[in-house]
């Protein structure tokens, strides 16, 4: 064998050896796709902020789209931005809001919501709920709309 065919042969053998690895998926990526599919399909309603119940009768919502878009209604204003996430990490980016005024308690709750979404570094499903965590501390709890 001359040098060129030998190199081509070695490359072919190497590629054939790697082909089965290219199709492998870990359990983590399977779990990620299943969990994130559930998260992205739901409309989430705020249940609590740092363990305190959300204001009764004020429906605060959250949507996390597959296109990495986050949006919802904060109780007074619409909010929107982007996010990056996987099984272990979450990070919201450039969250903006409309600029309406409303009742003081709703404005305070909305600001806390937005601050805690910005600080969250992980989300997790908890039964029919979704929690935003900062480190290991749950900060926001949502329930799926039924």
OpenMM code with the backbone's topology and positions (N, CA, C; nanometers):
from openmm import Vec3, app, unit

residues = "UNK UNK UNK UNK UNK UNK UNK UNK UNK UNK UNK UNK UNK UNK UNK UNK UNK UNK UNK UNK UNK UNK UNK UNK UNK UNK UNK UNK UNK UNK UNK UNK UNK UNK UNK UNK UNK UNK UNK UNK UNK UNK UNK UNK UNK UNK UNK UNK UNK UNK UNK UNK UNK UNK UNK UNK UNK UNK UNK UNK UNK UNK UNK UNK UNK UNK UNK UNK UNK UNK UNK UNK UNK UNK UNK UNK UNK UNK UNK UNK UNK UNK UNK UNK UNK UNK UNK UNK UNK UNK UNK UNK UNK UNK UNK UNK UNK UNK UNK UNK UNK UNK UNK UNK UNK UNK UNK UNK UNK UNK UNK UNK UNK UNK UNK UNK UNK UNK UNK UNK UNK UNK UNK UNK UNK UNK UNK UNK UNK UNK UNK UNK UNK UNK UNK UNK UNK UNK UNK UNK UNK UNK UNK UNK UNK UNK".split()
positions = [
    Vec3(0.0837, -0.1181, 0.0000),
    Vec3(0.0000, 0.0000, 0.0000),
    Vec3(0.0880, 0.1242, 0.0000),
    Vec3(0.0545, 0.2182, -0.0856),
    Vec3(0.1293, 0.3435, -0.0848),
    Vec3(0.0752, 0.4313, 0.0270),
    Vec3(0.1369, 0.5457, 0.0500),
    Vec3(0.1010, 0.6328, 0.1618),
    Vec3(-0.0417, 0.6852, 0.1499),
    Vec3(-0.0852, 0.7302, 0.0338),
    Vec3(-0.2181, 0.7882, 0.0180),
    Vec3(-0.3278, 0.6858, 0.0425),
    Vec3(-0.3251, 0.5670, -0.0196),
    Vec3(-0.4293, 0.4683, 0.0102),
    Vec3(-0.4256, 0.4234, 0.1562),
    Vec3(-0.3075, 0.4160, 0.2160),
    Vec3(-0.2958, 0.3737, 0.3562),
    Vec3(-0.3645, 0.4767, 0.4472),
    Vec3(-0.3442, 0.6050, 0.4212),
    Vec3(-0.4079, 0.7104, 0.5009),
    Vec3(-0.5587, 0.7051, 0.4824),
    Vec3(-0.6014, 0.6886, 0.3583),
    Vec3(-0.7454, 0.6800, 0.3305),
    Vec3(-0.8058, 0.5597, 0.4023),
    Vec3(-0.7349, 0.4470, 0.4016),
    Vec3(-0.7818, 0.3260, 0.4697),
    Vec3(-0.7934, 0.3507, 0.6205),
    Vec3(-0.6928, 0.4117, 0.6798),
    Vec3(-0.6945, 0.4399, 0.8235),
    Vec3(-0.8082, 0.5365, 0.8593),
    Vec3(-0.8309, 0.6352, 0.7759),
    Vec3(-0.9413, 0.7279, 0.8012),
    Vec3(-1.0759, 0.6575, 0.7939),
    Vec3(-1.0913, 0.5690, 0.6959),
    Vec3(-1.2157, 0.4944, 0.6826),
    Vec3(-1.2391, 0.4058, 0.8042),
    Vec3(-1.1360, 0.3368, 0.8490),
    Vec3(-1.1482, 0.2517, 0.9678),
    Vec3(-1.1851, 0.3356, 1.0895),
    Vec3(-1.1214, 0.4516, 1.1058),
    Vec3(-1.1509, 0.5383, 1.2197),
    Vec3(-1.2943, 0.5884, 1.2150),
    Vec3(-1.3411, 0.6288, 1.0975),
    Vec3(-1.4788, 0.6758, 1.0842),
    Vec3(-1.5794, 0.5660, 1.1131),
    Vec3(-1.5527, 0.4471, 1.0642),
    Vec3(-1.6433, 0.3357, 1.0904),
    Vec3(-1.6471, 0.3001, 1.2386),
    Vec3(-1.5356, 0.3142, 1.3058),
    Vec3(-1.5308, 0.2851, 1.4491),
    Vec3(-1.6093, 0.3881, 1.5292),
    Vec3(-1.6132, 0.5120, 1.4823),
    Vec3(-1.6830, 0.6182, 1.5550),
    Vec3(-1.8316, 0.6259, 1.5230),
    Vec3(-1.8770, 0.5695, 1.4145),
    Vec3(-2.0176, 0.5798, 1.3741),
    Vec3(-2.1161, 0.5356, 1.4818),
    Vec3(-2.0959, 0.4220, 1.5485),
    Vec3(-2.1934, 0.3830, 1.6519),
    Vec3(-2.2018, 0.4838, 1.7658),
    Vec3(-2.0909, 0.5499, 1.7960),
    Vec3(-2.0909, 0.6470, 1.9049),
    Vec3(-2.1732, 0.7699, 1.8707),
    Vec3(-2.1806, 0.8060, 1.7463),
    Vec3(-2.2527, 0.9258, 1.7062),
    Vec3(-2.4017, 0.9145, 1.7325),
    Vec3(-2.4546, 0.7946, 1.7326),
    Vec3(-2.5984, 0.7761, 1.7550),
    Vec3(-2.6358, 0.7530, 1.8994),
    Vec3(-2.5421, 0.7453, 1.9886),
    Vec3(-2.5705, 0.7162, 2.1290),
    Vec3(-2.6295, 0.8389, 2.1976),
    Vec3(-2.7268, 0.8156, 2.2845),
    Vec3(-2.7839, 0.9213, 2.3674),
    Vec3(-2.7772, 0.8756, 2.5106),
    Vec3(-2.7447, 0.9669, 2.5991),
    Vec3(-2.7400, 0.9320, 2.7406),
    Vec3(-2.8788, 0.9414, 2.8004),
    Vec3(-2.8974, 0.8819, 2.9171),
    Vec3(-3.0246, 0.8948, 2.9876),
    Vec3(-3.0518, 1.0396, 3.0241),
    Vec3(-2.9460, 1.1160, 3.0524),
    Vec3(-2.9638, 1.2569, 3.0895),
    Vec3(-3.0278, 1.3349, 2.9756),
    Vec3(-2.9826, 1.3117, 2.8519),
    Vec3(-3.0414, 1.3873, 2.7418),
    Vec3(-3.1846, 1.3434, 2.7166),
    Vec3(-3.2145, 1.2158, 2.7402),
    Vec3(-3.3520, 1.1688, 2.7268),
    Vec3(-3.4389, 1.2327, 2.8340),
    Vec3(-3.3894, 1.2355, 2.9571),
    Vec3(-3.4638, 1.3000, 3.0656),
    Vec3(-3.4816, 1.4479, 3.0348),
    Vec3(-3.3765, 1.5096, 2.9831),
    Vec3(-3.3841, 1.6520, 2.9506),
    Vec3(-3.4936, 1.6771, 2.8489),
    Vec3(-3.4967, 1.6014, 2.7431),
    Vec3(-3.5951, 1.6281, 2.6394),
    Vec3(-3.7361, 1.6025, 2.6911),
    Vec3(-3.7560, 1.4987, 2.7724),
    Vec3(-3.8888, 1.4708, 2.8278),
    Vec3(-3.9345, 1.5761, 2.9261),
    Vec3(-3.8476, 1.6166, 3.0177),
    Vec3(-3.8834, 1.7199, 3.1157),
    Vec3(-3.9084, 1.8531, 3.0468),
    Vec3(-3.8192, 1.8917, 2.9586),
    Vec3(-3.8353, 2.0213, 2.8936),
    Vec3(-3.9548, 2.0226, 2.7995),
    Vec3(-3.9899, 1.9090, 2.7434),
    Vec3(-4.1109, 1.9037, 2.6608),
    Vec3(-4.2329, 1.9349, 2.7469),
    Vec3(-4.2407, 1.8749, 2.8660),
    Vec3(-4.3516, 1.9039, 2.9586),
    Vec3(-4.3522, 2.0495, 3.0017),
    Vec3(-4.2342, 2.1024, 3.0318),
    Vec3(-4.2237, 2.2416, 3.0770),
    Vec3(-4.2695, 2.3362, 2.9672),
    Vec3(-4.2269, 2.3110, 2.8463),
    Vec3(-4.2574, 2.4023, 2.7349),
    Vec3(-4.4015, 2.3917, 2.6864),
    Vec3(-4.4675, 2.2816, 2.7134),
    Vec3(-4.6057, 2.2646, 2.6685),
    Vec3(-4.7060, 2.3355, 2.7596),
    Vec3(-4.6656, 2.3672, 2.8814),
    Vec3(-4.7604, 2.4174, 2.9815),
    Vec3(-4.7632, 2.5696, 2.9892),
    Vec3(-4.8777, 2.6182, 3.0344),
    Vec3(-4.8897, 2.7564, 3.0813),
    Vec3(-4.8798, 2.7441, 3.2326),
    Vec3(-4.7854, 2.8164, 3.2932),
    Vec3(-4.7598, 2.8070, 3.4356),
    Vec3(-4.8205, 2.9268, 3.5080),
    Vec3(-4.8831, 2.8994, 3.6221),
    Vec3(-4.9476, 3.0023, 3.7050),
    Vec3(-4.8687, 3.0136, 3.8355),
    Vec3(-4.8315, 3.1357, 3.8732),
    Vec3(-4.7546, 3.1565, 3.9955),
    Vec3(-4.8343, 3.1115, 4.1172),
    Vec3(-4.7718, 3.0260, 4.1995),
    Vec3(-4.8342, 2.9786, 4.3233),
    Vec3(-4.7726, 3.0477, 4.4456),
    Vec3(-4.6387, 3.0617, 4.4449),
    Vec3(-4.5747, 3.1252, 4.5603),
    Vec3(-4.4406, 3.1865, 4.5219),
    Vec3(-4.4011, 3.2832, 4.6042),
    Vec3(-4.2716, 3.3503, 4.5918),
    Vec3(-4.2008, 3.3343, 4.7246),
    Vec3(-4.0881, 3.2664, 4.7225),
    Vec3(-4.0089, 3.2398, 4.8428),
    Vec3(-4.0961, 3.1884, 4.9564),
    Vec3(-4.1849, 3.0959, 4.9229),
    Vec3(-4.2698, 3.0320, 5.0223),
    Vec3(-4.3968, 3.1061, 5.0585),
    Vec3(-4.4122, 3.2306, 5.0145),
    Vec3(-4.5329, 3.3089, 5.0419),
    Vec3(-4.6310, 3.2908, 4.9266),
    Vec3(-4.7568, 3.2707, 4.9580),
    Vec3(-4.8589, 3.2546, 4.8543),
    Vec3(-4.8658, 3.3786, 4.7666),
    Vec3(-4.8875, 3.3560, 4.6380),
    Vec3(-4.9074, 3.4668, 4.5443),
    Vec3(-5.0373, 3.5391, 4.5787),
    Vec3(-5.0501, 3.6620, 4.5360),
    Vec3(-5.1703, 3.7414, 4.5632),
    Vec3(-5.2922, 3.6686, 4.5060),
    Vec3(-5.3917, 3.6385, 4.5904),
    Vec3(-5.5115, 3.5685, 4.5422),
    Vec3(-5.5863, 3.6504, 4.4370),
    Vec3(-5.6373, 3.5813, 4.3359),
    Vec3(-5.7159, 3.6462, 4.2321),
    Vec3(-5.6345, 3.7175, 4.1253),
    Vec3(-5.5031, 3.7208, 4.1399),
    Vec3(-5.4160, 3.7854, 4.0419),
    Vec3(-5.3412, 3.6748, 3.9681),
    Vec3(-5.3807, 3.6468, 3.8440),
    Vec3(-5.3189, 3.5366, 3.7699),
    Vec3(-5.1898, 3.5824, 3.7032),
    Vec3(-5.0788, 3.5387, 3.7602),
    Vec3(-4.9457, 3.5685, 3.7084),
    Vec3(-4.9005, 3.4456, 3.6309),
    Vec3(-4.8590, 3.4641, 3.5057),
    Vec3(-4.8301, 3.3503, 3.4186),
    Vec3(-4.6849, 3.3474, 3.3729),
    Vec3(-4.6466, 3.2298, 3.3251),
    Vec3(-4.5125, 3.2066, 3.2714),
    Vec3(-4.5231, 3.1071, 3.1573),
    Vec3(-4.4527, 3.1357, 3.0492),
    Vec3(-4.4388, 3.0434, 2.9367),
    Vec3(-4.2904, 3.0338, 2.9033),
    Vec3(-4.2432, 2.9130, 2.8808),
    Vec3(-4.1063, 2.8902, 2.8347),
    Vec3(-4.1154, 2.8174, 2.7011),
    Vec3(-4.0890, 2.8865, 2.5925),
    Vec3(-4.1018, 2.8271, 2.4600),
    Vec3(-3.9754, 2.7525, 2.4207),
    Vec3(-3.9922, 2.6562, 2.3297),
    Vec3(-3.8793, 2.5786, 2.2791),
    Vec3(-3.7764, 2.6675, 2.2100),
    Vec3(-3.8204, 2.7772, 2.1535),
    Vec3(-3.7306, 2.8709, 2.0864),
    Vec3(-3.6504, 2.9556, 2.1832),
    Vec3(-3.6492, 2.9166, 2.3104),
    Vec3(-3.5738, 2.9860, 2.4158),
    Vec3(-3.6329, 3.1227, 2.4490),
    Vec3(-3.7636, 3.1388, 2.4268),
    Vec3(-3.8320, 3.2637, 2.4606),
    Vec3(-3.9088, 3.2431, 2.5901),
    Vec3(-3.8940, 3.3377, 2.6818),
    Vec3(-3.9692, 3.3371, 2.8072),
    Vec3(-4.0630, 3.4574, 2.8038),
    Vec3(-4.1877, 3.4362, 2.8463),
    Vec3(-4.2818, 3.5476, 2.8494),
    Vec3(-4.3967, 3.5143, 2.9433),
    Vec3(-4.4728, 3.6170, 2.9778),
    Vec3(-4.5885, 3.5964, 3.0627),
    Vec3(-4.6484, 3.7283, 3.1065),
    Vec3(-4.7406, 3.7172, 3.2018),
    Vec3(-4.8048, 3.8330, 3.2615),
    Vec3(-4.7630, 3.8381, 3.4076),
    Vec3(-4.7036, 3.9494, 3.4495),
    Vec3(-4.6516, 3.9629, 3.5845),
    Vec3(-4.7519, 4.0094, 3.6880),
    Vec3(-4.8759, 4.0331, 3.6465),
    Vec3(-4.9773, 4.0819, 3.7381),
    Vec3(-5.0193, 4.2232, 3.7052),
    Vec3(-4.9273, 4.2997, 3.6454),
    Vec3(-4.9553, 4.4352, 3.6005),
    Vec3(-4.9078, 4.4507, 3.4555),
    Vec3(-4.7914, 4.3995, 3.4261),
    Vec3(-4.7281, 4.4146, 3.2950),
    Vec3(-4.7003, 4.2809, 3.2292),
    Vec3(-4.6931, 4.2834, 3.0972),
    Vec3(-4.6425, 4.1699, 3.0208),
    Vec3(-4.4902, 4.1726, 3.0327),
    Vec3(-4.4271, 4.0555, 3.0405),
    Vec3(-4.2814, 4.0492, 3.0388),
    Vec3(-4.2386, 3.9510, 2.9315),
    Vec3(-4.1141, 3.9660, 2.8869),
    Vec3(-4.0634, 3.8833, 2.7783),
    Vec3(-3.9123, 3.8912, 2.7779),
    Vec3(-3.8494, 3.7877, 2.7265),
    Vec3(-3.7046, 3.7820, 2.7176),
    Vec3(-3.6631, 3.6495, 2.6581),
    Vec3(-3.5418, 3.6085, 2.6891),
    Vec3(-3.4914, 3.4810, 2.6395),
    Vec3(-3.4294, 3.4045, 2.7559),
    Vec3(-3.4004, 3.2777, 2.7303),
    Vec3(-3.3382, 3.1945, 2.8333),
    Vec3(-3.2556, 3.0850, 2.7693),
    Vec3(-3.1634, 3.0312, 2.8468),
    Vec3(-3.0877, 2.9112, 2.8120),
    Vec3(-3.1129, 2.8117, 2.9231),
    Vec3(-3.1273, 2.6849, 2.8876),
    Vec3(-3.1546, 2.5848, 2.9907),
    Vec3(-3.1167, 2.4460, 2.9434),
    Vec3(-3.0854, 2.3619, 3.0408),
    Vec3(-3.0720, 2.2186, 3.0212),
    Vec3(-3.1170, 2.1539, 3.1514),
    Vec3(-3.0897, 2.0269, 3.1702),
    Vec3(-3.1378, 1.9568, 3.2894),
    Vec3(-3.0872, 2.0219, 3.4179),
    Vec3(-2.9664, 2.0718, 3.4169),
    Vec3(-2.9059, 2.1206, 3.5404),
    Vec3(-2.8945, 2.2722, 3.5517),
    Vec3(-2.9179, 2.3458, 3.4452),
    Vec3(-2.8935, 2.4894, 3.4475),
    Vec3(-3.0071, 2.5672, 3.3816),
    Vec3(-3.0259, 2.6888, 3.4314),
    Vec3(-3.1229, 2.7814, 3.3735),
    Vec3(-3.0655, 2.9217, 3.3874),
    Vec3(-3.0831, 3.0028, 3.2846),
    Vec3(-3.0419, 3.1424, 3.2923),
    Vec3(-3.1331, 3.2249, 3.2023),
    Vec3(-3.1995, 3.3244, 3.2604),
    Vec3(-3.2827, 3.4171, 3.1842),
    Vec3(-3.1958, 3.5328, 3.1369),
    Vec3(-3.2300, 3.5859, 3.0188),
    Vec3(-3.1542, 3.6972, 2.9601),
    Vec3(-3.2487, 3.8078, 2.9171),
    Vec3(-3.2066, 3.9300, 2.9375),
    Vec3(-3.2732, 4.0489, 2.8834),
    Vec3(-3.4254, 4.0476, 2.9010),
    Vec3(-3.4694, 4.0310, 3.0237),
    Vec3(-3.6139, 4.0359, 3.0476),
    Vec3(-3.6581, 4.1815, 3.0518),
    Vec3(-3.7587, 4.2124, 2.9720),
    Vec3(-3.8146, 4.3471, 2.9641),
    Vec3(-3.9644, 4.3378, 2.9926),
    Vec3(-4.0242, 4.4511, 3.0217),
    Vec3(-4.1676, 4.4545, 3.0502),
    Vec3(-4.2321, 4.5724, 2.9794),
    Vec3(-4.3648, 4.5646, 2.9702),
    Vec3(-4.4389, 4.6837, 2.9343),
    Vec3(-4.4288, 4.7778, 3.0544),
    Vec3(-4.4780, 4.8993, 3.0458),
    Vec3(-4.4554, 4.9992, 3.1510),
    Vec3(-4.5844, 5.0535, 3.2098),
    Vec3(-4.6752, 4.9646, 3.2464),
    Vec3(-4.8026, 5.0056, 3.3055),
    Vec3(-4.7872, 5.0184, 3.4572),
    Vec3(-4.8692, 5.0987, 3.5173),
    Vec3(-4.8742, 5.1110, 3.6632),
    Vec3(-4.9958, 5.0342, 3.7127),
    Vec3(-4.9877, 4.9898, 3.8370),
    Vec3(-5.0987, 4.9162, 3.8946),
    Vec3(-5.0963, 4.9269, 4.0457),
    Vec3(-5.1789, 4.8463, 4.1138),
    Vec3(-5.1804, 4.8477, 4.2598),
    Vec3(-5.0411, 4.8194, 4.3170),
    Vec3(-5.0088, 4.8860, 4.4263),
    Vec3(-4.8750, 4.8755, 4.4851),
    Vec3(-4.8362, 4.7320, 4.5180),
    Vec3(-4.9287, 4.6528, 4.5765),
    Vec3(-4.8933, 4.5155, 4.6120),
    Vec3(-4.8661, 4.4308, 4.4876),
    Vec3(-4.9414, 4.4529, 4.3806),
    Vec3(-4.9185, 4.3793, 4.2554),
    Vec3(-4.7856, 4.4213, 4.1919),
    Vec3(-4.7526, 4.5487, 4.2008),
    Vec3(-4.6251, 4.5976, 4.1458),
    Vec3(-4.5069, 4.5377, 4.2223),
    Vec3(-4.5194, 4.5309, 4.3563),
    Vec3(-4.4124, 4.4713, 4.4373),
    Vec3(-4.3950, 4.3239, 4.4037),
    Vec3(-4.5065, 4.2513, 4.3938),
    Vec3(-4.4987, 4.1081, 4.3620),
    Vec3(-4.4360, 4.0881, 4.2235),
    Vec3(-4.4769, 4.1693, 4.1281),
    Vec3(-4.4225, 4.1581, 3.9926),
    Vec3(-4.2715, 4.1821, 3.9923),
    Vec3(-4.2262, 4.2826, 4.0649),
    Vec3(-4.0827, 4.3108, 4.0686),
    Vec3(-4.0063, 4.1956, 4.1342),
    Vec3(-4.0604, 4.1396, 4.2408),
    Vec3(-3.9967, 4.0223, 4.3042),
    Vec3(-3.9897, 3.9054, 4.2071),
    Vec3(-4.1001, 3.8813, 4.1344),
    Vec3(-4.1041, 3.7748, 4.0351),
    Vec3(-3.9915, 3.7914, 3.9336),
    Vec3(-3.9815, 3.9101, 3.8760),
    Vec3(-3.8804, 3.9350, 3.7729),
    Vec3(-3.7390, 3.9245, 3.8283),
    Vec3(-3.7171, 3.9764, 3.9491),
    Vec3(-3.5851, 3.9660, 4.0124),
    Vec3(-3.5461, 3.8198, 4.0353),
    Vec3(-3.6411, 3.7393, 4.0809),
    Vec3(-3.6110, 3.5991, 4.1118),
    Vec3(-3.5960, 3.5142, 3.9853),
    Vec3(-3.6699, 3.5454, 3.8809),
    Vec3(-3.6459, 3.4758, 3.7534),
    Vec3(-3.5036, 3.5055, 3.7071),
    Vec3(-3.4614, 3.6314, 3.7186),
    Vec3(-3.3264, 3.6705, 3.6759),
    Vec3(-3.2182, 3.6033, 3.7591),
    Vec3(-3.2447, 3.5760, 3.8859),
    Vec3(-3.1462, 3.5136, 3.9742),
    Vec3(-3.1464, 3.3617, 3.9673),
    Vec3(-3.2530, 3.3031, 3.9163),
    Vec3(-3.2651, 3.1567, 3.9134),
    Vec3(-3.1542, 3.0960, 3.8274),
    Vec3(-3.0999, 2.9844, 3.8759),
    Vec3(-2.9996, 2.9142, 3.7964),
    Vec3(-3.0383, 2.7689, 3.7701),
    Vec3(-3.1608, 2.7337, 3.8100),
    Vec3(-3.2091, 2.5982, 3.7852),
    Vec3(-3.3606, 2.5977, 3.7940),
    Vec3(-3.4244, 2.5137, 3.7137),
    Vec3(-3.5678, 2.4895, 3.7253),
    Vec3(-3.5868, 2.3395, 3.7376),
    Vec3(-3.6938, 2.3020, 3.8074),
    Vec3(-3.7223, 2.1590, 3.8182),
    Vec3(-3.8716, 2.1360, 3.8272),
    Vec3(-3.9130, 2.0256, 3.7676),
    Vec3(-4.0513, 1.9827, 3.7800),
    Vec3(-4.0701, 1.9200, 3.9161),
    Vec3(-4.1843, 1.9463, 3.9765),
    Vec3(-4.2170, 1.8920, 4.1077),
    Vec3(-4.3629, 1.8483, 4.1007),
    Vec3(-4.3863, 1.7247, 4.0537),
    Vec3(-4.5230, 1.6786, 4.0322),
    Vec3(-4.5860, 1.7596, 3.9206),
    Vec3(-4.6957, 1.8295, 3.9518),
    Vec3(-4.7609, 1.9176, 3.8542),
    Vec3(-4.7109, 2.0603, 3.8656),
    Vec3(-4.6030, 2.0797, 3.9372),
    Vec3(-4.5497, 2.2138, 3.9575),
    Vec3(-4.4137, 2.2330, 3.8947),
    Vec3(-4.3749, 2.3575, 3.8869),
    Vec3(-4.2447, 2.3966, 3.8350),
    Vec3(-4.1825, 2.4911, 3.9362),
    Vec3(-4.0591, 2.4621, 3.9747),
    Vec3(-3.9905, 2.5472, 4.0718),
    Vec3(-3.8679, 2.6109, 4.0087),
    Vec3(-3.8466, 2.7384, 4.0400),
    Vec3(-3.7249, 2.8087, 4.0023),
    Vec3(-3.6382, 2.8149, 4.1263),
    Vec3(-3.5134, 2.7730, 4.1125),
    Vec3(-3.4229, 2.7685, 4.2265),
    Vec3(-3.3037, 2.8602, 4.2049),
    Vec3(-3.2548, 2.9130, 4.3158),
    Vec3(-3.1276, 2.9846, 4.3192),
    Vec3(-3.0377, 2.8996, 4.4064),
    Vec3(-2.9402, 2.8344, 4.3450),
    Vec3(-2.8644, 2.7318, 4.4159),
    Vec3(-2.9589, 2.6173, 4.4466),
    Vec3(-2.9685, 2.5784, 4.5740),
    Vec3(-3.0615, 2.4727, 4.6143),
    Vec3(-3.1894, 2.5288, 4.6759),
    Vec3(-3.2021, 2.6613, 4.6787),
    Vec3(-3.3162, 2.7250, 4.7437),
    Vec3(-3.4287, 2.7534, 4.6449),
    Vec3(-3.5470, 2.6942, 4.6691),
    Vec3(-3.6611, 2.7269, 4.5831),
    Vec3(-3.7030, 2.8727, 4.6040),
    Vec3(-3.7195, 2.9460, 4.4949),
    Vec3(-3.7571, 3.0866, 4.5030),
    Vec3(-3.8964, 3.1121, 4.4479),
    Vec3(-3.9318, 3.0434, 4.3393),
    Vec3(-4.0628, 3.0609, 4.2771),
    Vec3(-4.1266, 2.9238, 4.2562),
    Vec3(-4.2564, 2.9154, 4.2791),
    Vec3(-4.3296, 2.7917, 4.2524),
    Vec3(-4.4478, 2.8244, 4.1629),
    Vec3(-4.4630, 2.7464, 4.0579),
    Vec3(-4.5736, 2.7608, 3.9635),
    Vec3(-4.6501, 2.6304, 3.9575),
    Vec3(-4.7760, 2.6383, 3.9186),
    Vec3(-4.8560, 2.5187, 3.8925),
    Vec3(-4.9011, 2.5236, 3.7476),
    Vec3(-4.9146, 2.4078, 3.6863),
    Vec3(-4.9600, 2.4031, 3.5483),
    Vec3(-5.1080, 2.4390, 3.5430),
    Vec3(-5.1455, 2.5190, 3.4430),
    Vec3(-5.2862, 2.5532, 3.4249),
    Vec3(-5.3593, 2.4278, 3.3789),
    Vec3(-5.4759, 2.4077, 3.4331),
    Vec3(-5.5544, 2.2888, 3.3962),
    Vec3(-5.6657, 2.3248, 3.3054),
] * unit.nanometer
topology = app.Topology()
chain = topology.addChain("A")
for resn in residues:
    res = topology.addResidue(resn, chain)
    for name in ("N", "CA", "C"):
        topology.addAtom(name, app.Element.getBySymbol(name[0]), res)
